Amino acid sequence: MPFAENMIMDGDHAGANETSFMLYLDKSLVNMTAIRDVNYQDHGWAGPKDPMNASVARGEESIRQIIAHLKAEIDKALAR
């Protein structure tokens, strides 16, 4: 999903969005205790982009938005 993330939302490599994606898709691959300031402050992630703000619900909603966007783009391309 990260390849499509920037199509409809402000991307944030290893920030709240991408961490939320993974929490939703496969929580076992996310170690929230490994997140440290040094891991994300170099990216400038703070506030809403802080990966500590990630959640399964946010991931589910974002993935649904991305899928809906991709489906609409595919439908549009097929209609040509």
Secondary structure, 3 states (H helix, E strand, C coil): CHHHHHHHCCCCCCCHHHHHHHHHHHHHHCCHHHCCHHHHHHHCCCHHHCHHHCCHHHHHHHHHHHHHHHHHHHHHHHHC
